Amino acid sequence: MTSEQKKNKKLFFLIAMPRSGNTLFASIMNQNPEIAATANSITLEIMKVLFLLKKTDVFENFPDHKSLDNVLDSVYDLYYKDWPQRIIIDRGPVITPGNFELMQKHFKRPFKCIVLLRDLMDVLASYMQWYTENPDAFPNRYSCKNDEEKLSMIMNKDGAVAKDLEAIKNAFKHPDICHFIKYDDLTTNPEEEMHKVYKFLEEPYFNHRFIDLDQIKINGLSYNDNVVGKDMHTVKKEKIEKTYNPYIEKIPQRIKDKYGYITF
């Protein structure tokens, strides 16, 4: 990537729990040929793995911090070097304390975050509906006996939901670089919310459509949901609307008691 290309390319982040409108948001944004809103990204994991090399015996035996830091400094530029889009919206929990510290040290440029907010009970109800209607969904692949055990597994401290919740919590401490969108607002008034996003991006508005939506496909690649279960990332194509999910009434009481306070 030339210095001019690096200068013109913009990087933003999308922070949100699964089942919070990530795929819907990406489907809308990716209508703009200038923008690539990514699938769940591995870039932060790359940063983490590289950083943890500093804890290995081989590195400590010859601690060349400068050379390894050069690699860390270049992760995002190298990863997105061949992406033709000028604006990348990378999906990942970038504002967990550890991730944010790494980015501040190694990305070396300002960045902004779009944060999707959805009440946790709505997220878990969406999970319940998905894994109930799709036998191959990943929560059904383990020895969990009932919904309480499946939802507890989804909420484990090392899982995606917990990491994204931590990032969301910390995002509220950085309102200067974060733009918050409530899921209900995105599904009720998508055009209004997109105008706000473009203002935040400091980019001219693109005339998006909000019916006949496309499934996610970026640079010729689509989700392979055989890995996690059918329809995990399927967008309802017809139109965007907020619908009532009856599974919210089926969430086990212990789960409600433990997590029901997490609302936005």
SERO-4910 file (N, C-alpha, C, O; in steps of 0.05 Angstrom, whole numbers):
BEGIN
 pado doro    nc1    nc2    nc3   cac1   cac2   cac3    cc1    cc2    cc3    oc1    oc2    oc3
  Met    A     17    -24      0      0      0      0     18     25      0     35     28     17
  Thr    A     14     43    -19     29     67    -21     21     86      2     -1     83     14
  Ser    A     37    106      7     31    125     28      6    141     21    -10    148     39
  Glu    A      1    146     -5    -23    160    -14    -48    143     -9    -68    153      0
  Gln    A    -46    117    -16    -69     99    -11    -75     97     18    -98     97     27
  Lys    A    -54     95     34    -57     93     64    -71    118     74    -88    117     91
  Lys    A    -63    141     63    -74    167     72   -104    168     65   -119    179     81
  Asn    A   -112    159     42   -139    162     33   -158    140     44   -182    144     45
  Lys    A   -147    118     53   -163     96     63   -172    102     92   -155    112    107
  Lys    A   -197     97     98   -207    102    125   -214     75    138   -225     57    125
  Leu    A   -208     73    164   -215     50    179   -233     58    202   -227     76    218
  Phe    A   -256     44    204   -275     47    226   -279     19    238   -271     -1    226
  Phe    A   -292     19    261   -299     -7    273   -328     -9    279   -342     11    284
  Leu    A   -339    -33    277   -366    -39    285   -365    -57    310   -354    -79    309
  Ile    A   -378    -47    331   -378    -62    356   -407    -69    362   -425    -51    363
  Ala    A   -413    -94    367   -440   -103    373   -440   -132    381   -423   -148    372
  Met    A   -459   -139    398   -463   -168    404   -474   -182    379   -486   -169    362
  Pro    A   -469   -208    376   -482   -223    356   -513   -220    359   -523   -216    381
  Arg    A   -527   -223    337   -556   -221    336   -566   -193    343   -588   -189    353
  Ser    A   -549   -173    337   -556   -145    343   -559   -128    318   -560   -103    320
  Gly    A   -559   -140    295   -562   -125    270   -536   -121    255   -535   -105    236
  Asn    A   -515   -136    263   -490   -133    248   -492   -139    218   -483   -123    202
  Thr    A   -505   -161    212   -507   -170    184   -526   -151    169   -520   -145    146
  Leu    A   -547   -142    182   -565   -123    169   -550    -97    163   -552    -86    141
  Phe    A   -535    -87    182   -520    -63    179   -500    -66    156   -498    -48    139
  Ala    A   -486    -88    155   -466    -92    134   -480    -95    107   -469    -84     87
  Ser    A   -503   -108    105   -517   -111     80   -524    -83     69   -522    -78     45
  Ile    A   -533    -65     86   -540    -38     77   -515    -23     69   -514    -12     47
  Met    A   -495    -22     86   -472     -6     81   -457    -15     56   -446      1     41
  Asn    A   -456    -41     51   -441    -52     28   -454    -47      1   -443    -54    -19
  Gln    A   -478    -35      2   -489    -26    -24   -472     -3    -36   -471      1    -60
  Asn    A   -458     11    -18   -441     33    -27   -414     20    -36   -400      8    -19
  Pro    A   -407     23    -61   -382     10    -71   -357     20    -58   -335      8    -60
  Glu    A   -359     43    -44   -336     55    -31   -330     42     -3   -309     46      9
  Ile    A   -350     26      6   -349     17     34   -349    -14     35   -363    -27     20
  Ala    A   -333    -25     53   -335    -53     60   -339    -55     90   -320    -51    106
  Ala    A   -363    -63     98   -368    -70    126   -364   -100    128   -378   -115    115
  Thr    A   -345   -108    144   -335   -135    143   -352   -155    158   -370   -147    173
  Ala    A   -347   -180    153   -357   -201    170   -343   -200    197   -326   -182    201
  Asn    A   -349   -218    215   -335   -218    241   -305   -221    235   -297   -242    224
  Ser    A   -289   -202    243   -262   -199    234   -242   -214    252   -247   -217    276
  Ile    A   -220   -223    240   -199   -236    255   -175   -217    261   -155   -225    272
  Thr    A   -178   -191    253   -155   -173    255   -146   -169    284   -122   -169    289
  Leu    A   -165   -166    302   -157   -163    330   -144   -188    342   -126   -186    358
  Glu    A   -153   -211    332   -140   -236    340   -111   -238    330    -93   -248    344
  Ile    A   -107   -228    306    -80   -227    295    -62   -209    313    -40   -217    320
  Met    A    -73   -186    320    -58   -168    338    -51   -182    364    -29   -180    375
  Lys    A    -71   -196    376    -68   -209    401    -46   -231    400    -29   -233    417
  Val    A    -48   -247    379    -29   -269    376      0   -258    373     18   -269    385
  Leu    A      3   -238    357     29   -226    353     40   -214    379     63   -218    386
  Phe    A     22   -201    394     31   -189    419     39   -210    439     59   -207    454
  Leu    A     24   -233    440     30   -254    459     56   -268    453     67   -283    470
  Leu    A     67   -265    428     93   -276    422    115   -264    441    135   -277    446
  Lys    A    109   -240    452    128   -228    470    130   -243    496    149   -239    512
  Lys    A    111   -261    501    112   -277    526    125   -304    522    128   -319    542
  Thr    A    134   -310    498    146   -336    493    175   -337    500    189   -316    501
  Asp    A    186   -361    505    214   -364    512    232   -355    489    253   -343    493
  Val    A    224   -361    464    240   -354    441    244   -323    440    266   -314    436
  Phe    A    222   -308    444    224   -279    443    240   -269    466    258   -252    463
  Glu    A    234   -279    490    247   -269    514    277   -275    513    293   -261    526
  Asn    A    285   -296    498    313   -303    495    327   -282    478    352   -279    480
  Phe    A    312   -270    460    324   -249    443    301   -228    438    289   -228    417
  Pro    A    297   -210    457    273   -193    457    275   -169    438    280   -146    446
  Asp    A    271   -174    413    273   -154    392    245   -140    390    230   -146    371
  His    A    239   -122    408    213   -109    409    208    -92    384    186    -92    373
  Lys    A    228    -78    375    225    -60    352    216    -75    327    197    -66    314
  Ser    A    228    -97    321    221   -112    297    192   -124    299    177   -122    279
  Leu    A    185   -135    322    158   -146    325    138   -123    325    116   -126    315
  Asp    A    145   -101    337    127    -78    337    122    -67    309    100    -58    302
  Asn    A    142    -70    292    138    -62    263    116    -79    250    100    -68    234
  Val    A    115   -104    257     95   -122    246     67   -114    257     48   -112    243
  Leu    A     66   -109    284     41   -101    296     31    -75    284      7    -71    280
  Asp    A     49    -56    279     42    -31    268     29    -33    240     14    -16    231
  Ser    A     35    -55    226     28    -58    198      4    -77    194     -4    -81    171
  Val    A     -7    -88    215    -28   -109    212    -51    -99    194    -58   -113    175
  Tyr    A    -63    -76    201    -87    -68    187    -81    -59    158    -96    -65    140
  Asp    A    -58    -46    154    -51    -38    127    -46    -62    109    -54    -63     86
  Leu    A    -33    -83    120    -28   -107    105    -53   -123    100    -57   -133     78
  Tyr    A    -69   -126    121    -93   -142    118   -112   -131     97   -124   -146     81
  Tyr    A   -115   -105     96   -134    -93     77   -121    -81     52   -133    -66     37
  Lys    A    -96    -88     48    -81    -77     26    -94    -82     -1    -94    -63    -18
  Asp    A   -105   -105     -6   -117   -111    -32   -147   -107    -34   -159   -112    -54
  Trp    A   -159    -97    -12   -187    -90    -13   -191    -65    -29   -178    -45    -23
  Pro    A   -208    -65    -49   -211    -41    -66   -227    -19    -53   -225      4    -62
  Gln    A   -242    -24    -32   -259     -4    -20   -242     17     -5   -221     10      7
  Arg    A   -250     41     -6   -236     63      7   -241     64     37   -224     73     53
  Ile    A   -265     55     45   -273     56     73   -278     28     84   -294     13     73
  Ile    A   -264     20    104   -267     -6    116   -280     -3    144   -271     14    160
  Ile    A   -302    -18    148   -314    -18    175   -310    -47    186   -324    -65    178
  Asp    A   -290    -49    203   -280    -75    213   -297    -82    237   -298    -67    257
  Arg    A   -309   -106    236   -326   -114    259   -309   -129    280   -298   -150    275
  Gly    A   -308   -117    304   -293   -130    325   -294   -114    351   -299    -89    349
  Pro    A   -290   -126    374   -292   -112    400   -267    -95    406   -253   -101    425
  Val    A   -263    -75    390   -238    -60    391   -234    -44    417   -211    -37    423
  Ile    A   -255    -39    432   -252    -22    456   -254    -38    482   -258    -26    503
  Thr    A   -249    -64    481   -243    -77    506   -216    -65    515   -200    -56    498
  Pro    A   -211    -63    541   -187    -49    550   -161    -59    537   -145    -43    528
  Gly    A   -158    -86    534   -134    -97    522   -132    -90    492   -110    -82    483
  Asn    A   -154    -93    477   -153    -87    449   -148    -57    444   -133    -49    426
  Phe    A   -161    -40    460   -158    -11    457   -130     -3    462   -119     15    448
  Glu    A   -117    -14    482    -89     -8    488    -71    -15    465    -53      0    457
  Leu    A    -75    -39    453    -60    -48    430    -63    -29    406    -44    -21    393
  Met    A    -89    -21    401    -94     -4    378    -82     24    382    -71     35    363
  Gln    A    -84     34    406    -72     61    411    -42     61    407    -31     81    398
  Lys    A    -29     39    414      0     37    411      8     32    382     28     43    373
  His    A     -7     15    368      4      5    343    -11     15    318      1     16    296
  Phe    A    -36     24    320    -49     34    295    -39     62    289    -37     69    265
  Lys    A    -34     77    309    -20    103    306    -36    124    290    -25    145    283
  Arg    A    -62    119    286    -79    139    273   -106    139    288   -113    119    300
  Pro    A   -120    162    287   -146    163    300   -165    143    286   -163    138    262
  Phe    A   -183    132    301   -204    115    289   -230    120    304   -230    129    327
  Lys    A   -252    113    291   -279    116    304   -293     90    304   -286     71    289
  Cys    A   -314     88    321   -329     63    324   -359     68    321   -369     87    332
  Ile    A   -372     50    307   -401     49    306   -409     27    325   -400      4    323
  Val    A   -427     33    344   -435     14    364   -465      8    362   -481     26    366
  Leu    A   -471    -17    356   -499    -26    355   -508    -35    382   -494    -51    395
  Leu    A   -531    -25    391   -541    -32    418   -568    -47    416   -586    -39    403
  Arg    A   -569    -70    430   -594    -85    431   -596    -97    459   -576   -108    470
  Asp    A   -619    -96    471   -622   -108    498   -614   -137    498   -621   -152    479
  Leu    A   -601   -145    518   -590   -173    519   -612   -194    517   -608   -214    505
  Met    A   -635   -189    530   -656   -209    528   -666   -213    499   -673   -235    491
  Asp    A   -666   -191    484   -674   -193    456   -653   -209    440   -659   -225    423
  Val    A   -628   -205    447   -606   -220    434   -609   -250    440   -607   -266    422
  Leu    A   -614   -256    465   -616   -285    473   -642   -297    461   -642   -321    454
  Ala    A   -663   -282    459   -688   -292    447   -682   -298    417   -692   -318    407
  Ser    A   -666   -281    404   -659   -286    376   -643   -311    374   -647   -327    355
  Tyr    A   -624   -315    392   -608   -340    393   -627   -364    396   -624   -384    382
  Met    A   -646   -362    415   -664   -385    420   -680   -392    395   -682   -416    388
  Gln    A   -691   -372    382   -706   -378    358   -689   -391    337   -697   -410    324
  Trp    A   -664   -381    334   -646   -391    313   -639   -420    319   -641   -437    302
  Tyr    A   -630   -426    344   -621   -454    349   -644   -473    352   -641   -497    348
  Thr    A   -668   -463    358   -692   -481    359   -701   -489    331   -709   -512    327
  Glu    A   -699   -470    313   -708   -475    285   -687   -488    268   -693   -497    246
  Asn    A   -662   -488    277   -640   -499    261   -625   -520    278   -608   -512    294
  Pro    A   -630   -545    274   -618   -566    291   -587   -566    289   -574   -575    308
  Asp    A   -576   -557    267   -546   -557    265   -533   -533    277   -509   -530    275
  Ala    A   -549   -515    289   -537   -491    302   -518   -499    324   -522   -519    338
  Phe    A   -496   -484    327   -474   -493    344   -483   -498    373   -471   -516    386
  Pro    A   -503   -484    385   -510   -491    413   -522   -519    416   -523   -530    438
  Asn    A   -531   -530    393   -543   -557    394   -522   -579    391   -528   -603    392
  Arg    A   -497   -572    386   -476   -591    381   -462   -601    406   -444   -618    404
  Tyr    A   -469   -590    428   -456   -597    453   -475   -613    471   -497   -620    462
  Ser    A   -468   -618    495   -484   -636    512   -503   -620    530   -512   -630    550
  Cys    A   -510   -596    521   -529   -579    537   -556   -593    536   -566   -601    514
  Lys    A   -570   -594    559   -595   -609    561   -619   -592    555   -640   -602    548
  Asn    A   -617   -565    560   -640   -548    558   -632   -520    551   -609   -514    547
  Asp    A   -652   -502    548   -647   -474    540   -629   -460    561   -612   -444    553
  Glu    A   -633   -465    586   -616   -452    606   -587   -458    602   -570   -441    604
  Glu    A   -581   -484    596   -553   -492    592   -542   -480    566   -519   -472    565
  Lys    A   -559   -480    546   -550   -469    520   -544   -439    522   -524   -429    512
  Leu    A   -562   -425    535   -558   -396    538   -535   -390    556   -520   -370    552
  Ser    A   -531   -406    576   -508   -402    594   -482   -407    579   -462   -392    583
  Met    A   -482   -426    561   -458   -431    544   -453   -407    526   -430   -398    523
  Ile    A   -474   -396    514   -471   -372    497   -460   -349    513   -446   -332    502
  Met    A   -467   -347    538   -459   -325    555   -432   -330    569   -424   -314    587
  Asn    A   -418   -351    562   -393   -356    576   -373   -333    573   -374   -319    553
  Lys    A   -356   -329    593   -340   -305    595   -320   -302    572   -310   -280    568
  Asp    A   -313   -323    558   -294   -322    536   -308   -321    509   -294   -320    488
  Gly    A   -334   -320    509   -349   -321    483   -352   -293    471   -345   -273    483
  Ala    A   -364   -293    447   -367   -268    432   -385   -248    447   -380   -224    447
  Val    A   -407   -258    458   -426   -240    472   -412   -225    494   -415   -201    497
  Ala    A   -398   -240    511   -384   -227    534   -363   -207    525   -361   -185    537
  Lys    A   -348   -214    505   -327   -195    495   -340   -170    483   -330   -148    488
  Asp    A   -361   -174    468   -374   -150    456   -388   -133    478   -387   -109    476
  Leu    A   -399   -146    498   -411   -130    520   -389   -114    534   -394    -91    542
  Glu    A   -366   -126    538   -344   -111    551   -336    -87    534   -331    -65    544
  Ala    A   -335    -91    507   -328    -69    489   -349    -47    490   -342    -24    490
  Ile    A   -374    -55    490   -396    -35    491   -395    -19    517   -397      5    516
  Lys    A   -390    -33    539   -388    -19    565   -366      2    564   -370     24    573
  Asn    A   -343     -5    552   -321     14    551   -326     35    530   -314     57    532
  Ala    A   -342     29    510   -348     49    489   -361     74    501   -357     96    492
  Phe    A   -378     70    521   -391     92    534   -371    111    548   -378    134    554
  Lys    A   -347    101    553   -326    118    564   -312    135    543   -296    152    550
  His    A   -318    129    518   -304    143    496   -325    154    476   -324    148    452
  Pro    A   -343    171    485   -364    181    467   -353    199    445   -367    203    425
  Asp    A   -329    208    448   -317    225    427   -310    210    402   -309    222    380
  Ile    A   -307    184    404   -300    168    380   -321    147    373   -317    131    355
  Cys    A   -344    148    387   -364    127    383   -391    139    374   -399    160    384
  His    A   -404    125    356   -431    132    348   -449    108    355   -444     86    346
  Phe    A   -470    113    370   -487     92    380   -513     90    364   -526    110    359
  Ile    A   -520     65    357   -545     60    343   -561     39    358   -550     17    362
  Lys    A   -585     45    365   -602     24    377   -614      7    355   -623     16    335
  Tyr    A   -614    -19    361   -625    -38    341   -654    -31    334   -662    -32    310
  Asp    A   -670    -23    354   -698    -16    348   -699      7    329   -717      8    312
  Asp    A   -681     27    332   -682     50    314   -673     42    286   -683     52    266
  Leu    A   -653     24    284   -643     15    258   -665      1    243   -667      4    218
  Thr    A   -681    -16    257   -701    -31    243   -727    -15    239   -743    -22    221
  Thr    A   -731      6    254   -755     23    251   -751     46    232   -769     52    216
  Asn    A   -728     59    234   -722     82    217   -694     79    204   -676     95    210
  Pro    A   -691     59    187   -664     54    176   -652     77    160   -628     82    163
  Glu    A   -668     91    145   -656    113    129   -647    136    147   -625    147    142
  Glu    A   -662    142    167   -654    163    185   -628    156    200   -610    173    203
  Glu    A   -626    130    208   -601    122    221   -577    122    203   -555    128    211
  Met    A   -582    115    177   -559    115    158   -549    144    153   -525    148    150
  His    A   -567    163    153   -559    191    150   -540    199    173   -521    212    169
  Lys    A   -547    190    197   -531    196    221   -503    182    219   -483    194    226
  Val    A   -503    158    208   -478    143    205   -459    158    185   -436    162    191
  Tyr    A   -470    167    163   -454    181    143   -443    208    154   -421    216    148
  Lys    A   -459    221    171   -450    245    183   -427    239    202   -407    254    203
  Phe    A   -429    217    216   -407    208    234   -382    201    218   -360    207    226
  Leu    A   -386    188    195   -364    180    178   -351    204    164   -329    202    153
  Glu    A   -366    226    164   -358    250    149   -355    244    119   -336    251    106
  Glu    A   -376    230    109   -377    223     81   -404    231     69   -424    232     84
  Pro    A   -405    237     43   -430    243     31   -449    219     31   -440    196     29
  Tyr    A   -474    225     35   -494    203     38   -497    188     11   -498    200    -10
  Phe    A   -499    162     14   -504    144     -9   -534    137     -9   -545    132     13
  Asn    A   -546    136    -32   -575    130    -33   -580    100    -30   -582     86    -50
  His    A   -582     91     -6   -586     63      0   -615     55     -5   -633     71     -5
  Arg    A   -618     29    -10   -645     18    -11   -650      1     15   -631     -9     26
  Phe    A   -674     -1     23   -681    -15     48   -701    -37     44   -714    -46     62
  Ile    A   -704    -45     19   -719    -69     11   -702    -85     -8   -683    -75    -19
  Asp    A   -710   -111    -12   -695   -128    -30   -665   -128    -23   -648   -123    -40
  Leu    A   -659   -134      2   -631   -132     11   -615   -156      1   -625   -177     -4
  Asp    A   -589   -151     -1   -570   -172    -10   -559   -187     14   -555   -175     36
  Gln    A   -553   -213     11   -538   -227     30   -509   -217     29   -500   -206      9
  Ile    A   -494   -221     51   -467   -211     52   -448   -225     33   -446   -249     33
  Lys    A   -436   -209     16   -415   -219     -2   -395   -196     -5   -402   -175    -14
  Ile    A   -370   -202      2   -349   -181      2   -325   -192    -14   -313   -212     -7
  Asn    A   -319   -178    -35   -296   -186    -52   -298   -215    -61   -278   -229    -62
  Gly    A   -322   -223    -67   -327   -250    -77   -331   -272    -56   -336   -295    -62
  Leu    A   -329   -264    -30   -331   -284     -9   -357   -280      7   -366   -258     11
  Ser    A   -369   -303     15   -393   -303     31   -388   -318     56   -369   -333     59
  Tyr    A   -406   -315     76   -405   -331    100   -408   -361     94   -424   -368     77
  Asn    A   -392   -378    107   -396   -407    106   -409   -415    133   -395   -421    152
  Asp    A   -435   -415    134   -449   -420    159   -451   -449    166   -464   -456    186
  Asn    A   -438   -466    150   -435   -494    159   -419   -496    185   -422   -515    200
  Val    A   -403   -476    189   -385   -475    213   -401   -471    238   -396   -484    259
  Val    A   -420   -452    238   -435   -445    262   -464   -454    262   -476   -457    283
  Gly    A   -475   -459    238   -502   -468    236   -517   -452    215   -512   -428    211
  Lys    A   -536   -465    202   -551   -453    180   -565   -427    189   -576   -425    211
  Asp    A   -564   -407    171   -578   -382    174   -568   -364    196   -583   -346    205
  Met    A   -545   -369    207   -534   -351    227   -531   -323    217   -535   -304    232
  His    A   -524   -320    192   -519   -293    180   -537   -287    156   -529   -274    137
  Thr    A   -562   -297    157   -580   -293    135   -596   -267    140   -608   -263    161
  Val    A   -596   -250    120   -612   -225    121   -639   -230    110   -642   -242     89
  Lys    A   -660   -220    124   -687   -220    112   -688   -201     89   -684   -176     93
  Lys    A   -692   -211     66   -689   -195     42   -711   -175     36   -706   -153     26
  Glu    A   -736   -182     43   -759   -166     33   -758   -137     42   -757   -119     25
  Lys    A   -758   -133     68   -757   -105     78   -747   -106    107   -747   -126    120
  Ile    A   -739    -82    116   -729    -80    143   -753    -72    161   -767    -53    156
  Glu    A   -757    -88    182   -778    -82    201   -772    -95    227   -759   -115    229
  Lys    A   -783    -83    248   -780    -95    275   -804   -113    280   -827   -105    277
  Thr    A   -798   -138    287   -820   -157    292   -817   -168    320   -795   -170    331
  Tyr    A   -840   -175    331   -840   -186    358   -830   -215    358   -838   -231    340
  Asn    A   -812   -222    376   -802   -249    378   -814   -263    403   -807   -256    425
  Pro    A   -832   -282    399   -845   -295    422   -825   -311    439   -832   -318    462
  Tyr    A   -801   -316    429   -782   -331    446   -773   -316    470   -762   -327    489
  Ile    A   -777   -290    470   -769   -274    493   -784   -283    518   -775   -280    541
  Glu    A   -808   -294    514   -825   -303    537   -815   -331    546   -824   -340    567
  Lys    A   -799   -344    530   -790   -371    537   -762   -372    550   -752   -393    557
  Ile    A   -750   -348    553   -723   -348    565   -726   -357    594   -742   -347    609
  Pro    A   -709   -376    603   -711   -387    630   -708   -364    651   -693   -346    647
  Gln    A   -722   -367    673   -722   -346    693   -695   -341    705   -688   -318    710
  Arg    A   -679   -362    708   -652   -358    719   -635   -340    701   -619   -324    710
  Ile    A   -639   -344    675   -624   -327    656   -634   -298    658   -618   -279    658
  Lys    A   -660   -294    660   -671   -267    663   -661   -254    689   -653   -231    689
  Asp    A   -661   -270    710   -652   -259    736   -622   -251    735   -614   -231    747
  Lys    A   -606   -266    720   -578   -261    719   -570   -238    700   -552   -223    706
  Tyr    A   -584   -237    677   -575   -218    656   -596   -198    648   -591   -181    631
  Gly    A   -620   -199    659   -642   -182    649   -637   -153    653   -651   -137    640
  Tyr    A   -619   -145    670   -614   -117    675   -598   -104    652   -596    -79    651
  Ile    A   -587   -120    634   -570   -108    613   -587    -98    590   -594   -113    572
  Thr    A   -593    -73    591   -611    -61    571   -597    -35    561   -579    -24    574
  Phe    A   -606    -26    537   -594     -2    526   -616     17    516   -610     38    505
***
